[in-house]
Amino acid sequence: MPLPVRHNIGAFPTYMWKSEATIINRLISEILNRGLSVSVYDGCAYPVKRSTNRAEIQRNVAATDETHFWVRDADGNQVAWFLMMHGNWCDVISDCTDNDLTNEIMRAIEPTINRQEGKQ
């Protein structure tokens, strides 16, 4: 596998693939623009809990080979979940909750995913 294409996208770790950082950045935008918060789970721990701070969320993505976003509304109800498997480039979002909200978010980021196809 080739080395990741370096990027300067927000506060994401620079060892991430540029295509993955681009897609996850759009995912974060769609979540935060809806007034929701994100807890980041790295497969071992929750380094971020119920955050609306983009840079804090970005810094804690890709600490391991997988990142989970647990998404909550203003009342603290869990409303969505996204699983990112790093190294899958444009297919970085590997799974998510199947509900109206996540389907709406995935439709909103689909053009970004399509533009990243074939890119690292």
Backbone as a printed PyTorch tensor [residue, N CA C, xyz], in Angstrom:
tensor([[[  0.8470,  -1.1660,   0.0000],
         [  0.0000,   0.0000,   0.0000],
         [  0.9020,   1.2410,   0.0000]],

        [[  0.6030,   2.2220,  -0.8370],
         [  1.4300,   3.4290,  -0.8660],
         [  1.2390,   4.2570,   0.3990]],

        [[  2.1670,   5.1790,   0.6290],
         [  2.0530,   6.0720,   1.7800],
         [  0.9040,   7.0500,   1.5700]],

        [[  0.2460,   7.4770,   2.6580],
         [ -0.8590,   8.4270,   2.5240],
         [ -0.4240,   9.7360,   1.8730]],

        [[ -1.3590,  10.3140,   1.1280],
         [ -1.1470,  11.6380,   0.5420],
         [ -1.3430,  12.6380,   1.6650]],

        [[ -0.3200,  13.4310,   1.9550],
         [ -0.3940,  14.3970,   3.0490],
         [ -1.4130,  15.4750,   2.7370]],

        [[ -1.9370,  16.0700,   3.7640],
         [ -2.9670,  17.0890,   3.6020],
         [ -2.8520,  18.1160,   4.7150]],

        [[ -3.5800,  19.1740,   4.5790],
         [ -3.6910,  20.2010,   5.6110],
         [ -5.1630,  20.4660,   5.8690]],

        [[ -5.9230,  19.4430,   6.1290],
         [ -7.3540,  19.5650,   6.3370],
         [ -7.6110,  19.6470,   7.8360]],

        [[ -7.9970,  20.8150,   8.2840],
         [ -8.3430,  21.0110,   9.6880],
         [ -7.2850,  20.4940,  10.6370]],

        [[ -7.7440,  19.8640,  11.7200],
         [ -6.8490,  19.3430,  12.7520],
         [ -6.6640,  17.8300,  12.6580]],

        [[ -7.0810,  17.2370,  11.5380],
         [ -6.8910,  15.7950,  11.3610],
         [ -5.4050,  15.4480,  11.4070]],

        [[ -5.0590,  14.2510,  11.8990],
         [ -3.6620,  13.8120,  11.8260],
         [ -3.1950,  13.7950,  10.3700]],

        [[ -1.9970,  14.2800,  10.1180],
         [ -1.5130,  14.3720,   8.7330],
         [ -1.1800,  13.0140,   8.1390]],

        [[ -1.1350,  11.9580,   8.9460],
         [ -0.8910,  10.6220,   8.3910],
         [ -2.1400,  10.0130,   7.7660]],

        [[ -3.2890,  10.6800,   7.9040],
         [ -4.5210,  10.1660,   7.2870],
         [ -4.4720,  10.3510,   5.7860]],

        [[ -5.1680,   9.4790,   5.0770],
         [ -5.3420,   9.6560,   3.6480],
         [ -6.1610,  10.9230,   3.4100]],

        [[ -5.7780,  11.6910,   2.4160],
         [ -6.4830,  12.9410,   2.1130],
         [ -7.9480,  12.6850,   1.7840]],

        [[ -8.2300,  11.6350,   1.0250],
         [ -9.6210,  11.3350,   0.6660],
         [-10.4530,  11.0410,   1.9090]],

        [[ -9.8820,  10.3260,   2.8640],
         [-10.6130,  10.0130,   4.0890],
         [-10.8520,  11.2610,   4.9200]],

        [[ -9.8430,  12.1090,   5.0550],
         [-10.0040,  13.3510,   5.8210],
         [-11.0690,  14.2370,   5.1860]],

        [[-11.0970,  14.2930,   3.8550],
         [-12.0900,  15.1040,   3.1460],
         [-13.5040,  14.5990,   3.4230]],

        [[-13.7030,  13.3010,   3.3380],
         [-15.0280,  12.7080,   3.5530],
         [-15.4620,  12.8560,   5.0100]],

        [[-14.5720,  12.5540,   5.9380],
         [-14.9300,  12.6480,   7.3570],
         [-15.1680,  14.1050,   7.7530]],

        [[-14.4240,  15.0200,   7.1720],
         [-14.6590,  16.4370,   7.4450],
         [-16.0740,  16.8360,   7.0330]],

        [[-16.5130,  16.3640,   5.8680],
         [-17.8780,  16.6540,   5.4130],
         [-18.8970,  15.9940,   6.3350]],

        [[-18.6120,  14.7780,   6.7960],
         [-19.5020,  14.1030,   7.7390],
         [-19.6410,  14.9300,   9.0210]],

        [[-18.5370,  15.3990,   9.5530],
         [-18.5740,  16.2280,  10.7620],
         [-19.4030,  17.4820,  10.5180]],

        [[-19.2160,  18.1140,   9.3680],
         [-19.9950,  19.3150,   9.0430],
         [-21.4950,  19.0220,   9.0560]],

        [[-21.8830,  17.9370,   8.4110],
         [-23.3030,  17.5900,   8.3410],
         [-23.8760,  17.3130,   9.7280]],

        [[-23.1070,  16.6890,  10.5890],
         [-23.5620,  16.4060,  11.9510],
         [-23.6900,  17.6970,  12.7540]],

        [[-22.6280,  18.4990,  12.7600],
         [-22.6290,  19.7170,  13.5730],
         [-23.6330,  20.7400,  13.0650]],

        [[-23.8230,  20.8180,  11.7500],
         [-24.7880,  21.7680,  11.1900],
         [-26.2210,  21.4420,  11.5830]],

        [[-26.4420,  20.2520,  12.0650],
         [-27.7750,  19.8560,  12.5250],
         [-27.9350,  20.0430,  14.0320]],

        [[-26.9450,  20.6610,  14.6680],
         [-27.0170,  20.9170,  16.1030],
         [-26.7840,  19.6940,  16.9590]],

        [[-26.0930,  18.7060,  16.4200],
         [-25.8310,  17.4540,  17.1180],
         [-24.4130,  17.4460,  17.6790]],

        [[-24.1490,  16.5490,  18.6120],
         [-22.8070,  16.4060,  19.1760],
         [-22.2410,  15.0350,  18.8160]],

        [[-20.9220,  14.9130,  18.9420],
         [-20.2140,  13.6820,  18.5610],
         [-19.3650,  13.1900,  19.7230]],

        [[-19.4740,  11.9050,  19.9980],
         [-18.5210,  11.2130,  20.8660],
         [-17.6720,  10.3510,  19.9470]],

        [[-16.3590,  10.4320,  20.1120],
         [-15.4310,   9.6700,  19.2840],
         [-14.9560,   8.4630,  20.0800]],

        [[-15.1370,   7.2840,  19.5040],
         [-14.6520,   6.0400,  20.1010],
         [-13.6190,   5.4540,  19.1530]],

        [[-12.4390,   5.1260,  19.6740],
         [-11.3480,   4.6520,  18.8170],
         [-11.1600,   3.1380,  18.8630]],

        [[-12.1330,   2.4280,  19.4150],
         [-12.0280,   0.9780,  19.5410],
         [-11.5310,   0.5620,  20.9030]],

        [[-10.9960,   1.5090,  21.6670],
         [-10.4830,   1.2240,  23.0030],
         [-11.0650,   2.1530,  24.0680]],

        [[-11.2670,   3.4130,  23.6950],
         [-11.6980,   4.4300,  24.6580],
         [-12.4690,   5.5270,  23.9410]],

        [[-13.0490,   6.4150,  24.7360],
         [-13.7480,   7.5970,  24.2230],
         [-12.9000,   8.8300,  24.5270]],

        [[-12.0030,   9.2330,  23.6150],
         [-11.1980,  10.4260,  23.8750],
         [-12.0030,  11.7180,  23.7810]],

        [[-13.1710,  11.6530,  23.1450],
         [-14.0440,  12.8240,  22.9980],
         [-15.4590,  12.3850,  23.3280]],

        [[-16.1210,  13.1570,  24.1910],
         [-17.5060,  12.8450,  24.5540],
         [-18.3920,  14.0550,  24.3200]],

        [[-19.4590,  13.8400,  23.5420],
         [-20.5090,  14.8380,  23.3070],
         [-19.9490,  16.2150,  22.9460]],

        [[-19.0930,  16.2300,  21.9650],
         [-18.4220,  17.4710,  21.5520],
         [-19.0820,  18.0980,  20.3260]],

        [[-19.0430,  19.4080,  20.2890],
         [-19.4200,  20.1620,  19.0950],
         [-18.2220,  20.9540,  18.5850]],

        [[-17.0480,  20.6280,  19.1030],
         [-15.8110,  21.3020,  18.7180],
         [-15.1600,  20.5310,  17.5660]],

        [[-15.2370,  21.1050,  16.3590],
         [-14.7240,  20.4360,  15.1610],
         [-13.2670,  20.0080,  15.3110]],

        [[-12.4070,  20.8940,  15.7720],
         [-10.9780,  20.5780,  15.8740],
         [-10.7340,  19.4330,  16.8580]],

        [[-11.4490,  19.4320,  17.9770],
         [-11.2980,  18.3550,  18.9530],
         [-11.7050,  17.0130,  18.3450]],

        [[-12.7970,  17.0060,  17.6070],
         [-13.2540,  15.7770,  16.9490],
         [-12.2150,  15.3340,  15.9190]],

        [[-11.7700,  16.2660,  15.0710],
         [-10.8000,  15.9310,  14.0180],
         [ -9.5110,  15.3590,  14.5960]],

        [[ -8.9940,  15.9710,  15.6580],
         [ -7.7200,  15.5210,  16.2530],
         [ -7.7870,  14.0700,  16.7270]],

        [[ -8.9800,  13.5940,  17.0490],
         [ -9.1220,  12.2700,  17.6350],
         [ -9.6220,  11.2100,  16.6630]],

        [[ -9.6340,  11.5270,  15.3880],
         [ -9.9860,  10.5670,  14.3460],
         [ -8.7200,   9.8190,  13.9380]],

        [[ -8.8510,   8.5410,  13.6550],
         [ -7.7680,   7.7060,  13.1170],
         [ -6.6340,   7.4520,  14.1140]],

        [[ -6.9410,   7.4660,  15.4020],
         [ -5.9280,   7.0930,  16.3930],
         [ -5.6270,   5.6030,  16.2940]],

        [[ -6.6220,   4.8240,  15.8470],
         [ -6.4490,   3.3990,  15.5700],
         [ -6.9820,   3.1550,  14.1600]],

        [[ -7.1370,   1.9090,  13.7750],
         [ -7.6030,   1.6310,  12.4150],
         [ -9.1020,   1.8160,  12.2380]],

        [[ -9.7960,   2.1270,  13.3250],
         [-11.2300,   2.3880,  13.2140],
         [-11.6140,   3.5700,  14.1100]],

        [[-12.6250,   4.2910,  13.6680],
         [-13.1780,   5.3970,  14.4540],
         [-14.6940,   5.2820,  14.4120]],

        [[-15.3100,   5.3980,  15.5760],
         [-16.7710,   5.4000,  15.6800],
         [-17.2170,   6.8010,  16.0730]],

        [[-18.2600,   7.2990,  15.4530],
         [-18.9230,   8.5280,  15.8790],
         [-20.2800,   8.1310,  16.4690]],

        [[-20.4640,   8.3970,  17.7440],
         [-21.7670,   8.2420,  18.3870],
         [-22.3670,   9.6350,  18.4310]],

        [[-23.4940,   9.8120,  17.8050],
         [-24.0840,  11.1320,  17.6040],
         [-25.3050,  11.2860,  18.5110]],

        [[-25.3750,  12.4370,  19.1980],
         [-26.4810,  12.6990,  20.1180],
         [-27.1390,  14.0340,  19.8170]],

        [[-28.4210,  14.1080,  20.1520],
         [-29.1400,  15.3690,  20.0000],
         [-28.9370,  16.2300,  21.2470]],

        [[-29.5690,  17.3980,  21.2790],
         [-29.3850,  18.3440,  22.3820],
         [-29.8710,  17.7820,  23.7160]],

        [[-30.7860,  16.8210,  23.6790],
         [-31.2900,  16.1970,  24.9070],
         [-30.4400,  15.0200,  25.3650]],

        [[-29.3910,  14.7020,  24.6190],
         [-28.5110,  13.5990,  24.9800],
         [-28.9280,  12.2500,  24.4300]],

        [[-29.9810,  12.2290,  23.6150],
         [-30.4250,  10.9730,  23.0200],
         [-29.4900,  10.5590,  21.8850]],

        [[-29.1000,   9.2900,  21.8830],
         [-28.2910,   8.7910,  20.7760],
         [-29.1770,   8.6970,  19.5460]],

        [[-28.7730,   9.3960,  18.4710],
         [-29.6020,   9.4430,  17.2640],
         [-28.9220,   8.8350,  16.0450]],

        [[-27.6160,   8.5830,  16.1300],
         [-26.9070,   8.0140,  14.9780],
         [-25.5660,   7.4420,  15.4240]],

        [[-25.0380,   6.5870,  14.5610],
         [-23.7130,   5.9900,  14.7600],
         [-23.0840,   5.8060,  13.3920]],

        [[-21.7920,   6.1180,  13.2960],
         [-21.0280,   5.9300,  12.0540],
         [-19.7340,   5.2050,  12.3910]],

        [[-19.3570,   4.2460,  11.5540],
         [-18.1030,   3.5180,  11.7050],
         [-17.2020,   3.8470,  10.5260]],

        [[-16.0020,   4.3330,  10.8280],
         [-14.9940,   4.5800,   9.8030],
         [-13.8810,   3.5450,   9.9490]],

        [[-13.5750,   2.8640,   8.8470],
         [-12.4610,   1.9170,   8.8080],
         [-11.3720,   2.5660,   7.9670]],

        [[-10.2970,   2.9500,   8.6170],
         [ -9.2430,   3.7090,   7.9450],
         [ -8.3970,   2.8050,   7.0450]],

        [[ -8.0360,   3.3530,   5.9000],
         [ -7.3210,   2.6070,   4.8780],
         [ -8.2350,   2.2050,   3.7360]],

        [[ -9.5200,   2.5100,   3.8490],
         [-10.4870,   2.1760,   2.8050],
         [-10.7480,   3.3380,   1.8550]],

        [[-10.0000,   4.4030,   2.0070],
         [-10.0750,   5.5800,   1.1450],
         [-11.5000,   6.0950,   0.9990]],

        [[-12.0720,   6.0790,  -0.2020],
         [-13.4080,   6.6680,  -0.3960],
         [-14.4990,   5.8530,   0.2920]],

        [[-14.2010,   4.6270,   0.6920],
         [-15.1630,   3.7930,   1.4140],
         [-14.9040,   3.8140,   2.9190]],

        [[-14.3190,   4.9120,   3.3970],
         [-13.9440,   5.0140,   4.8140],
         [-15.1490,   4.8460,   5.7340]],

        [[-16.3140,   5.3710,   5.3450],
         [-17.5180,   5.1650,   6.1600],
         [-18.0410,   3.7750,   5.8240]],

        [[-17.7920,   2.8440,   6.7350],
         [-18.0600,   1.4360,   6.4720],
         [-19.4340,   0.9850,   6.9240]],

        [[-19.9920,   1.6720,   7.9020],
         [-21.2970,   1.2630,   8.4170],
         [-21.9070,   2.4500,   9.1530]],

        [[-23.2190,   2.4100,   9.3100],
         [-23.9130,   3.4540,  10.0710],
         [-25.2930,   2.9500,  10.4560]],

        [[-25.8990,   3.6540,  11.3930],
         [-27.2660,   3.3690,  11.7850],
         [-28.1590,   3.5350,  10.5630]],

        [[-29.1650,   2.6980,  10.4380],
         [-30.1230,   2.8330,   9.3440],
         [-31.3720,   3.5250,   9.8820]],

        [[-31.3840,   4.8470,   9.7690],
         [-32.5720,   5.6090,  10.1500],
         [-32.6560,   6.8380,   9.2420]],

        [[-33.7130,   7.6060,   9.3730],
         [-33.9110,   8.7520,   8.4900],
         [-32.7660,   9.7550,   8.5810]],

        [[-32.2870,  10.0170,   9.7940],
         [-31.2160,  10.9940,   9.9780],
         [-29.9310,  10.5580,   9.2790]],

        [[-29.4800,   9.3380,   9.5380],
         [-28.2210,   8.9040,   8.9190],
         [-28.3670,   8.7860,   7.4090]],

        [[-29.5260,   8.3590,   6.9370],
         [-29.7350,   8.2960,   5.4900],
         [-29.6690,   9.6880,   4.8730]],

        [[-30.2450,  10.6830,   5.5570],
         [-30.1820,  12.0740,   5.0890],
         [-28.7420,  12.5790,   5.0680]],

        [[-27.9910,  12.2890,   6.1180],
         [-26.5840,  12.7050,   6.1830],
         [-25.7780,  12.0250,   5.0770]],

        [[-25.9820,  10.7180,   4.8910],
         [-25.2350,  10.0040,   3.8580],
         [-25.5640,  10.5240,   2.4600]],

        [[-26.8290,  10.8740,   2.2160],
         [-27.1860,  11.4720,   0.9160],
         [-26.4820,  12.8140,   0.7380]],

        [[-26.3650,  13.5870,   1.8130],
         [-25.7260,  14.9020,   1.7330],
         [-24.2260,  14.8000,   1.4430]],

        [[-23.5770,  13.7470,   1.9460],
         [-22.1270,  13.6310,   1.7200],
         [-21.7850,  12.7660,   0.5040]],

        [[-22.7770,  12.1670,  -0.1080],
         [-22.5270,  11.3010,  -1.2690],
         [-21.7460,  12.0010,  -2.3880]],

        [[-22.0510,  13.2610,  -2.7410],
         [-21.2460,  13.9170,  -3.7820],
         [-19.7640,  14.0370,  -3.3990]],

        [[-19.4890,  14.2760,  -2.1210],
         [-18.0950,  14.3510,  -1.6610],
         [-17.4270,  12.9860,  -1.7950]],

        [[-18.1220,  11.9340,  -1.4140],
         [-17.5800,  10.5740,  -1.5360],
         [-17.3000,  10.2720,  -3.0070]],

        [[-18.2520,  10.5900,  -3.8830],
         [-18.0890,  10.3100,  -5.3200],
         [-16.8870,  11.0500,  -5.9030]],

        [[-16.6630,  12.2950,  -5.4670],
         [-15.5080,  13.0590,  -5.9710],
         [-14.1830,  12.4600,  -5.5120]],

        [[-14.1950,  11.7190,  -4.4230],
         [-12.9570,  11.1490,  -3.8830],
         [-12.6570,   9.7610,  -4.4390]],

        [[-13.5820,   9.1810,  -5.1970],
         [-13.3490,   7.8360,  -5.7320],
         [-12.1020,   7.8190,  -6.6070]],

        [[-11.2730,   6.8260,  -6.3740],
         [-10.0390,   6.6830,  -7.1300],
         [ -8.9000,   7.5210,  -6.5860]],

        [[ -9.1700,   8.3110,  -5.5410],
         [ -8.1330,   9.1320,  -4.9280],
         [ -7.7310,   8.5140,  -3.5890]],

        [[ -6.5100,   8.8330,  -3.1790],
         [ -6.0340,   8.3660,  -1.8890],
         [ -6.0740,   9.5500,  -0.9650]]])
